[in-house]
């Protein structure tokens, strides 16, 4: 609770005074006297959300209690009625008085207990019916104005086995309250069953008293000091944890959910506890640090913010109350210096204890104070929640009834992901509740396996650095890296991209390499022109690791320039002329580009940046033509930088992804067996060369001796014209984002005709297989072969592969996801533009 008094005794006196304060005058209703009180800050937020979206079950708190033993149903009804009389929160509703909502405490009344008997059903049918009944109750909305906000129903499974289905709205209860409910219900039931009165003393305060106290005392220097702590702790923290999703994020946050569970063995839990004792941290802290490692690796971020609930009952008077006390802490884990895990543990300990010491600021107030950027698609401040639950507090044994929890099937997700751990006699149960509009079950299963793998490693080698912790088990790594990656043709590991091209040009000099409108270049012609440009660049000081900007229109000259920069030993930085001037200026400055190659037609679009020289390829054409056509001998290695492509910046400032020659070669080596690309293939360069999909298109053609057809901008924007080009050029390998291919499908329906397509490769965004149904019905799924290769995100790359099947398309199986291939890494630049591996 907020600290406004000098000592804990003074705080207790303040709370007692709030309990005796006269409530607001409210005219009594037909059912007798009622009292109205202000809402707590947490209640106010939930009330406001309910006004925005009435009838939602998002903030329902379902609980299913197994009652083992001979049950007297009439006594249970009396016990439940007494529990509700005892706890005013359970008979509270929320109504407007003027323009302000108030919590209205209704008089005590009997609690109805509807009953269902499933004992006559076979076991499988009984279990299914129970689960359906629990799911229906969990999905029933509450009316905050009319109430009741606490309801129960009883399901009979056997003569001495029942399940009490409890429903509460979060506005009157929390996780701690469930333990209070179970404990009070068990004690009162035992007493009533034996003809005794309730053994529980009357409560000295009620939840509404706390709300009054909070409104009157949550101000002043003490609160300001805690707000200042949070401002400092979260200064510069990322507003978004950008986990790669299986589907595009909806513009407005959705809450459809599912749950996936794993169990960690007791032996592992004991080793984690031993680690905690050595490092003076709790099991919660060890699990949190491990989760932050996992989330950091998945997102490619080294600054991870996770939310975690705290009971919010900081002194004893509140421990026996049912009500909405829980607060949410924002816990930040920084791993930018790649610390040993034990050092990260110390940071997590410091952050957690600091949060506990400043927990009085309600989360709702913290959001107001920090005022993060408004984003309707995500929860503010954090998108992943973590909690460690004490299951022992949510059961009662040894009385007339043994009461324990029955797991239900969660169908809502308040966050992108909630990870809830709970100790059990055999180990640790870990439940991953996830948003099904973002993630597939298979993705969450891999995440769960990754969490288990990280925990095994930190228990065994806690001194390992964060970057050294594996996400794949030894068996998975062998399967993914070795078994699944046996290429049919491996590119030499000691060659750079341009050297592999030079070898291909020597084998097929007269084959057509590039077609762009009326311009056609053979492999020999393309190699000669690129060589002349490379020698010209070398004379201008370009060499290994030099970054050269390219601001060029789509055409054959663009391919010549890319090859020329690589042959000179440099790395190209694409500058799409369609980009705004401020983005181009940022890219030039951030990447440290000393030289830009441009065409006169777009040169005026380039912003002036100090220290950047611009060379007109048109103006220098005659001089470049006099250079040598021999392959230059630049001192460049496979681990040299090949290109820098900048992300969109949708989650903040654009970031430069630095990719080495060997990364591109390895990509094709690892996927060669899947596709079998060759000299007869015709590719399109459909995407902007400032988009990473273009790398796959360019080198997929030129490293195999195929033909690259550069798609004019006008055709890329006109599905009919693009479809005609694909037909006319006999394209065999088409690379598309799913959204672009939907346009192609519509054009194909209108135009028809034969297509030479062998592969359609999807990437760049998540694929909904059902969107291909029309294509499959008309064209069939095997010709061409449809492949989901998804995809490169803004901060990491994970190449996933699987050919689609008819079941994917016609049974709506969801986006097929393959596996992460750790050896196919991109690189993200840090603040000093140094490559930092992620993946």
N, C-alpha and C positions, 0 to 999 in steps of 0.2 A: 504494500500500500504506500501511497505518497507519504513522505516524511515532512509534516508541517509542525509537529510538536518537538519538544526538546528530548524526551526520553520515550522508550517503549510504553512506560506506564501512562505518560501523557497522551500517547496515541490511542491507547485503550479507552482513556477517559473521553477523548474526542469522539470515538466511535460510539460509546455508550450514550453520549449526549445526542448524537444523530439518531439513535434508536428511540429516544424519548421525545424527539422533536415532533410537533404537531404536523400531521400530513396536510396537504392541500385540501381545502373543502370541496367536496364533490357531491352533488345531489345523489342520494341513494336510489338505486334501481328497484325493480319489483322484487328482486331476490334478496333484498336486505341491504345492509350497510356495506359500502365499498370505500376504499381509500386509494388515492392517486399520489404518485411520487414521480420525481424526474427520472429520466432514463440515465443509466451510466453511459460513459462515452462509447463503450463497446456495443451496448444495446442500441444506441442511437444510430450507429453505422448499419447494423443489421436491419433496423426498422426502415432506414432510408433505402437500403437495397431492396427491401420487400415492397416499398412503394414504387420503385422503378420497375420491378418485375414481380408483381403479385402472383401467387399460385405456384411458385417454384419450390422444388424440394431440395434445393442446393444446400440449405442450412438446416435440414433435418438431422437429428441425432438418433439414428436407430440403434437399438440394443436388443439382443436376443439372449434370454437367460434360460439355461437348462435347469429345471427343477427336478432333482432326483430324490425319490422317497414318496411315502404315502401323503397325498395332498388333500387337504380340506379346503375346497374352493371357497366356501363361504368365509372361512377365516382369512384366506388370502385377500378376499375383497375388503374385509374390515381392515386388514393390515395396510393395504394400499391406500384406503381412504384416510387412515391415520397418518401415513407418510405425507400425503398431500396437505392434510391439515397442518402438520408440523412445519412443512416448508412452503412458505408463502409464494416463492417463485413458481411453484408448480400450479398455482391457481391464479396466476397473473395474466392479464391481457394488456394490449397496448392500443390506446385510443387517443384521438385528437381532442384537445380542449383549446378552442380558439385555433391558433396556428401552431401550437406546440404539442408534441406527443407526450403522453404520460403513461406510466405503468400503473395499472389499476389492479389492486389486490381484491379478488372476489371472496365472498364468504365460503367457509368449508362446505362441501357437499359430497354425497356418496360417489365413489368412482365406479363407473360401469365397467364390467369385465366380460366382453363378448367371448364365446367359446366355440372352438372347432374341434371335432373328434376325427382324427386320422388313424386311430389305432386299428381299424378294420382293414386297412390297405396293406398290400405286400410291402416289404421293406423298401425296395427301389422306388415304388410309386409313392410311398409315404415320405421318403426323403425329398423326392422331386416336388411333391405338393407343399411340404414345409418350406422349401427354398422359395417357391413361387409366392407363398403367403408372406414370407418375410420381405421379399422384394416389393410386393404390392404395398405393404405397410410403409416400407422405407420411402416409397415414391409418392405417398399421399401428402399433399400440401397441407399446411396449417393456415388458419385465418387468424392473424395476430389480433384483430379487433374483437372477434367473437369468442375465440378459444374453443375448447381447451387446448393448451399447448403441451399437455402431457396426456398420453392415452396408452392403454394397454389392451391386449387381447391374449387369450390362452389357447394353446393348441395341445390336445392330448395325443401322445404318441403310443403310450402303453399305460397300464394301470399305475405304475409308479414312475412314469417319465412324462414330463410336460415341458413345453417351451412357452415362456412368457415373452411375448413380443412387445417391447416397450418403444414408444415413439415420443421424442421430445424435440421442441424447436431449440436451436442453439441459443436463442435469445434468453432462455431461462435455464440453461444448463451447460455443462462442459464435461470433459473427460473425467476430471476429479469427481464431479458430482455423481457420475455413474457409480463410483465406488461407495460414495455416501449413501446413495439410494439402495444399493445391494445390502450394505451393512445394516441400515435402519430397517429395511423390509424384513431381513432375516431375524433380527432381534425382536421386532414387534410381533411377527408371525409366531415365533416360539412362545412368547408371553401369552398372546391371545389363545393359542392352541391349548394352553394349560390353565386357562381361566384367570390369568393375571393381567393387570394393567400394563401399559407400555412402560418398560424399564428406563426409557430415555428421558433425561431432564429436558425441560423446556429450553428452547434456544434463546440466548440473551439478545441476539441481534438477528435481523433478517436481511436478505439481499437488498431490499429497497433502502434500508438504513445505510448500507455501504454506498449506494448510489447518491444519497443525500450528502454523505460525508465527502465523497469524491468531488462532487460539484462545488462544495464549499471550500475544499482544502487543496485541490490540485492546481495550485497557482503559486506564485512567489519565487523566491530565490532558489529554494531546493529544487523545484521543477526546472527552473532556468538552467541550473547547473547540470541536471541530467540531460536536458535537450542539447546543451553545449557539448556534452560527452558524445552524443550520437552524431552531432554535426561533424565533429573531428574524426570519429571512428569511420564514418561512411563518406568522408570527403574524397571525391574522385572515384568512388566505387562504380563499377559498371551498372547501369540501370537494367541491363538485359543479360541473362545467361542464355546464350544462343546455341542451345542444343540442336543438332541436325534432326529434322523431323521427317517423317515419312510422307507427309502431305503439307501443302502450303498452309500457313497459319491463317485462320479466318480473320477478317478485319475486326470483328468483335469477338471477345473471348467467349468460348463455349465451355460446357461443363460435363459433357458426356464422358463417362469414365468406366474403367474396368480395373481389376486387381490381379497381380501376378505375385506369387509367393515362393520363397526359397527357405530352406532351413540350414543354418550353419551348425556344424556338429559341436557338441559340448567341449571336446578336446580343443577346438580352435578358440572357443569363447574363453576357456581357462588360460590359454596362452596369451590372449589379448588382455585378460585381467592382470596377468603377471607383468606384461609390458606396462600396463597402467600403473601398477605399484612401483615399478622401477622409475618411471618418469613422473610420478605424482600427478597422474591424470585419471579421470573416471572412464568407465567403459563408454559412456556417452561421447566424451571428447575424442576417444580413439576412433569410434565409428564415424563421427562427424568429419574428422580429418581425412579418413579413408574415403568417405563419400565425396569430399571436396576434391581429392585427387582424381577420382573417377570422373566427376563432372567436368573438371578442368581438362582432362584428356579428351573427353567426348566433344566438348565445346571448342577446344583449342584456346581457352582463356587461362591466364595465370592469376586471375583475381576472381574468386568465386564467392558469391553471396547466397546464403541459404537461410531460410526462415525456420524458427523452431518455437513451439509453444512452451509457455511456462505457467505454472498453476496460478500465479497471481494472488496467493493467499499467504501474505508475508507475516502474519501473526495468528495466534492460535484461535482467536474468536471466529475466524472465517473457515477453519478447517472442517467443521461439521455442517457447513451450509451447502445446500444445492443452489446453484446460480451460475451466471456467466461471468466468472472471474478471470478465466484464462487470458493471458496476454501473449503477444507474439514478439519474439526477439529476432533481430536481424544480425546474423553471424557471418563475419567476413573472413575468408581465408586467402592469404596472399602467398603466391608461389613464384613470383617473377624472377627470383634469384635461384630457382631450382634447389631448394634447401633439402638436406637429409630429412627423412620422414620424422625422426625424433625431434628435429628442430621445428618442423611444422606442428607437431604435437604441442610444443611449448607455446607457439603462437596461438593455437586454437584454445589452449588453456587460458591464456591471458585474455583473449577476446571473449571467451565464455564467462569467465569470472567478472570481467568488466561489464558485460551485459547484465549479469545477475545483479550487480551493484547499482545498476541504473535502469531497473526494470519497471519503475513506476510510471514512466511515460507511456500512456496507452498507444498501441500501434496506430490507431486512427489519428491520434494527435501527432505522432511522429511523421506520418505521411503528410499531414497538413504543414508541419514545420519544414520538412525537407523539400516538399513540393517537387517531386520528380516529374520528368516530362510526361505529359498525358498520353497514354497509349491504351486504347480500348481493347486491344488484342491480348493484353497481358495484365497480370496482377502487378501492382506497384511494388518497387524495391526488391522483390525476389519472386522467382517463379517455381522454386523447388522447396518443399518443406521436409524437415527431418524431425522425427520424434523417437524417443526410447520409452516404451510404456512398461509400467509395472503391472503385470497380469495378476499378481497375488492380491492386489487391492481391488480387483474386480471379480472376486469370488467369495463365497461364504461356505465353510464346511464345518461339520461337527454338530450342527443343530438338527432341528426336525427335518430340514431340507438341506441338501447339498446344492448350492447355487454356483453355476459357472457360465462363462460366456459361450455362445454358439456363433461361429463365424458366419457372417452373411456375405452376400456378393455385392460389393460396392459398385454402384452404377453412376456415380457422380464423381467429378474431380474438380476440386476448388482451385487447383494449381496445375501447371503442366505435369508435375510429378510430385508425389508425396511418398517418402520412404519412411515406413514405420517399423521399428524393430521392437520385439517383445521377447523377453526371456521365457523359456519353457524348461521342463525337467530334462529334456534331451538336447538342449542347445539354445539357439537364438532363431526365432522366426522373423523373417524380414519380408514385409509386404510392400510392393511397388504399385501404388494407385496412380494411374496415368490417364491423360486426356486422350480418348480414342479418336478424336478429330485430328490429332497430331501424330500419334505413334501407333504402330502395329504391335501386336502381342510378341512377335518374334524379336522385334527391336528391344523391347523391355526385357525379354528373356536373356538376350545377350548382355544387356546392361546388368542384370542380376548376376549373371555368371562372372562378369567383369568385377563386380563388387566383391564377390566371394574370392576371386583370384587376388585382388589387391590386399584383402584382409589376410589371406594366407601368407603373402609375401612380407607384409609389415610385421606379422607375428614372428616370422623367421629371421628377417634381416631389416630391422627398423632403422639401421644406419644408412640404408640405400637412399639415394636421392630420388626425388619425385619422378624425374624423367626416366629413371631406371626401373620403375615399377611397371610390370607388364599387365595388360588387360586380358591377354589370352593365356589360358593354361598351356602347359607344355604340349598336351595332346592336340589342342586346337591349333597352336602355332605350327606344329608339324603338318597337320591336315591342310591348313590354309596356305602356308608358305611353300611347302614342299610338294605334298600330294596333289593339290589343286593347281599348282603353278608350274607344271612341266610343259615348257613351251615346245612347239613343233620346230621353230627356228629361232635361235637366240642371237640377238645382235651382240657383236663383240663388246665386252665390258670396257675395253680401253679406247673406244672410239666416241667422238662427239657427234652430235646430230648432223652437222654439216659434212663431217667425214663419212658418215653412213650414206648421206645423199651423194657425195662424190663417188663412192663405190658403185652406187646404183647407176649414176650417170655414165660411168665407164662401161657398165654392162649393157645398158640400153640407151646409147647416145641419141638415136634417131626417134625414139618413142616420144609421143607428145606428153609433156609434163604438166603444162598449165594452159587452160583456155579461159580467156576473159573477153567476152564479146567477140570482136573481130581479130583480136590478138591471140596468137597461138605460139607457144615456145616449146621446143623439144628439150629433153634433158640436157643435151650438150649446150644449146643456146642459153638455157637458164643458168647453167653452171658458169659459162663464160661471162655473162653479164654480171652475175653475182661476184665473180672473181675480180672483175675490173672495179666494181664499187668497193670491194673489200680492200684492195690495194690503195685506193684513194682515201679510204677512212684511216688506214694505218699511217699514211703520210700526214694525216691531220691529228695524229696522236692517239687514235683509238686502239686499245689493246685489251688483254684479258681483264675481265671484271668491269670494263668501262660500260656505262649505261648510255645507250643512244636512243633518243626519242624518235618515233616514227609518226608523222602526221600526214597520212596519205589516203587518197580515195581508194575504194575497193577496185583492185585490178591487178594485172600482171606485175606492174611496177612495185606493188606492195610485197609480193612474194620475192622479187629480186632483192628488195631492200632488207627483208628479214634474213635471207640467206647471206647477203653481203655483210651485215653486222656480225652474224655468227662466225663467218669465215675470217673476219678481222680480229676475232677473239672477244668481241664485245657481247653485251646482252641488250636485247631490244626492249624498249618501253613503249607500248602502243598508246597513241594519243588519238582517239577517235575524233575526227573533225566535227561530229555531231554533238560532242560533249560541250557543256557550258564552259565559258572561258575561265571561270573561277576554279572549276575542277581541273582543267588543263594546267592552270598555274600551280595549283596545289601539287599535282603529280610531278611536274617538272622540279619544283623545289624540294619535295619530300624525297624523291628518288635520286637527287643529286645529278641530274642530267646535264652534261657539259655541251652536248651537241644534238641538234634535231635535224633530221632529214624530212623535207617537206616538198610538196608540189606548189607551184605558183597559184593554182586554183584554190588552195586552202590556206596558204601562208598567212593571209590577213586574219585568219581566225585564231592564230596563235597569240597568246598574251605575251607581253614583254616581261622577261624574268632576268634579273641580273645574273651575269655569268653564264648565260646559255646562248650559244651560237646557233644560228639557223642556216642550213645549207639548202639551197633550192636544187632539187634534182634536175629540174628543167634547165636552169641556168648553167649548171655544172656538167650537163650531159656531154658536151663536146670534150671537156677535159677528162671526164671519167672514161670516155671511149678510147682514149689514148693509153690507158693503163694496161698492164699485163693481164692476159686471160688465163695465166697459170694459177693453179690452186695455191693460195698463200700458205706460208708455213708459220702460222701464229702459235705462240706458246700457250695453248689452251688445252685443258684436261677435262675428263668427264665430270669432275666435281666443280668445274667452273660454272659461273652463272650463265644461263641461256636467255632468260627473259624475266621481266617483272610485270605482272598484271595486277591492277588495283581492283579491289572489291568495290561493290556498289556504294558502301558507306551507309546502308540502311540501318545499321545498328550503332552508328556513330561515325567517326572519321573514317574515310577509306583507308584500307590497309594494303600494302604491297606484298603480294605473294611472290617470293623469290624461288625460282625453279632452276635446277642444274640440268646440264645435258643428260647426265646419267638417269635422272628421274624420268625424262621423256622416253629414253631408250628402254628403261625397265618397264614402263607402262606397256609398250608394245610387245616386249619379250614375254611378259606375264600373261598377256591376253591373246597371243598369237594362236594358241591351240583352240581358242574359243571361236575365232572368226575365219582364219585361213585367208587373210588378205593376200592379193597378188597383183601381177601386172595387168590383168584383165579388168581390174576394178576401176570404176569411175566414181569419184567422190565430188560432192559439192562443198564449196566454202560458203556456207549459208550465214554463218554468224560473224559478228564483228570481231576483228582481230584483237580487240580489247576485252573479249570474253573468252574465258579459258577453254570453252568447247572448240574454239578455232584451232587450238594446238592439236587436238585429236584429228580434226579434219585435214589440216595441212600435211602433217607428217604421216598420217594414215595412208595418204596417197603417195607422197614423195619418197618415203623410205621403202616402199614395196614395188616401185616402178609403175604405179597406177597413174591415172589422169585426174587432175584437180580442176574442176570447173568453178570459176569464181562467179558467184551469183550477183548480178547487179543489184544495187539498192532497190531500184524500182520493182524488180522481180521478187525480191525478198519480202516486199510489202504487199504484193499482189498474188494471192494464192493461185489464181487461174494462170497467171504468167509463169509462176514458179513450177506449177504442174506441167506446163507445156515444155519448159526447159528440161525438167527431169526426163520427160519422154524423148525429147529431141536429142539429148546428149547420151541417152542410154545409161543413166545413173544406176549404179549397182549398190552403192553404200550411201544411205541417207541418214544424216544425223540431225535429230530434231528435239527440241523441247516438247513435252506433251501438248502444251497449249498451241504451239505452231503446227504440230501434226494434226490437231483437230481441224485447223483451217485447210490443211492439205486433203484430209478425208472428204471435206465438203466439196472441194474442187474436183476431186477424183470422182465423186458421185455425179457431178455435172458433166465432166468431160469424158470419163471412161477411157478406153483404149489400153493398149498393152504397156506394161512397165517392165523394165529390166532389173528391178530391185532384187538384191540378194539379202541384204540386211537393212533393217530400220533400227537404229540405235538411239535409245532415249536417254537423255541426261539433262542436267541443269536444274531440274525441278522434279518433284515427286510425280509418279505416274499413277493414275487411276485406271486399272485395266478395263473396267467397264466402259470407258470412253472409246475403246477400240472395237466395241461390239459391231458397229455398223461396218467398219472396214473388214473385219473377219468374215462377216456374213457375205460380203461381196467378193473379197479377194482370197479368203482363206488365211490361216495363220502361219502356215509353213513356207509359203512363197509370197512375199519375202519372209525371212525369219525376223520376228520382233524380239528385241532384246532390251531389257531395262538395265542400263548401266548408269546408276545414280549414286553419287554425283559429286561434284566439287562444291563445298559450301564456302562461306566467306573466309573462314579461318582454318579450315582443315580439308583434307581430301580423304574420302573413303570410297574406293572403287568397289562397286557391288555388281554382280552379274548373275543373270539367269534368263534363259530364253523363256518367253511366256508360253503358257499352254491354254488350251480351250477352257479348262476349268477356271483359270485366272480371269478370263474375260466373261464367261457366261455364268459363273457362280459367284462373282463378286468377291473373290478371295482377298482383295486388298492389294496394296502395292507390294510386289514381290521384292524381297530384299535378299541379297546374297550375304557376303561376309566382308569384313574389313580386311584389307591386305596391308599389313603394317609396313612392308618394304616399299610400297608405292607411296612415298611421302611428298607432299608439297612443303614449302617452307614459308613461314610468316616472318616479316621483318620486325625487329624490336625497335626501340626508340632510336637506335643508332644504325638502323638499316642493316643489321647483321642477321644472317639466316638462323632461325630457331626452329628445329624440327618439331613437328606436331603430327598427330595421326592416331 
